[in-house]
Amino acid sequence: MKFKAEIDVMPLEALLDPQGKAVSNNMGNLGLPEIGNVRIGKHISLEVEAADEADAKAKVDKACKELLCNQIMERYEFELNAL
């Protein structure tokens, strides 16, 4: 079976997000002072071939832990859908 994973990787809440801070600080310049506390991460889409949904989840989880996410500084979550 083939599955599509949509993965979101975000900085840990306890850590400073310099990119998000810069965007937050400039919202007032756009006339949007009510927007703040911006956090910026990355979104990854991938397809995985697996025997079943549990196998696909295990493969995506391994890819996230070992390659796509620096777990010292980031957290991840994903959704999996059959294609």
N, C-alpha and C positions, 0 to 999 in steps of 0.2 A: 504494500500500500504506500501511497505517497501522501505526505502531509506538508502543510505550510505553517511555519512558525513565525510569529511576530514578536520580536524581543525588544524590550525597553531596558536600557542600561542608564542608571542615574547615579550621580554622586551621593554618597552617604549623607544623611541629614546633618550629622555632627561635623562635617568637613566644610570648609569654605569653598564656594563655587565662584571663582573669579569671573568667569564668563557671565554667569547669571547675575552677579553683583553689578557688573558693568552695564548690562541690559537694564536692570532695575533702576540704576542711577540715571539712566537716560530716558526713562519713560516720561518724566516731566517735560523734557524737551520736545516730546511728540504731543504734548497736551493730554497725557494720560497719567497724571500723578497718582491716581487711585490704583494703578497696577504696581505691585511690588513683590518682593521675595521670589524672584524668578530663579528657577533652577534649570540648567541646560544639560541634557544628556544626549544619548544617541539611540536611534531606532534601527534595528536590523531585521530584514526579512530573509528567510531561507526556506528551501524545500528539503525534505529529508525522506528517504526511502526506508521503511521499517515494516516489520511483520505485523505490528498492531500499534495502537495508540500508546500503550505503556512503554513499548520499545522506543517509539519516536520521542516520547518525553524524556526518557533516559538519555538518548543520544543528544538531544538539544541541551539538556541540563549539563551534560559532560562538556559540550562545546562551549557553553557559557562559562563554566567554572575554569576550564583549562585554557581558553583562548580569547573569548569575546569580552570578558569582564575581569577587571582587576578588583578582586574581592576585598582588598585592603582599603580601597577608596570608593568602590562602587557597589551597588546592589543591582539585581536584575529580576525581571519577571517576564513571563511569556505566555502567549496563547497559542494553541495548536488546533488546526482545522484540517480535516481530511480533504483531499483534492479529488 
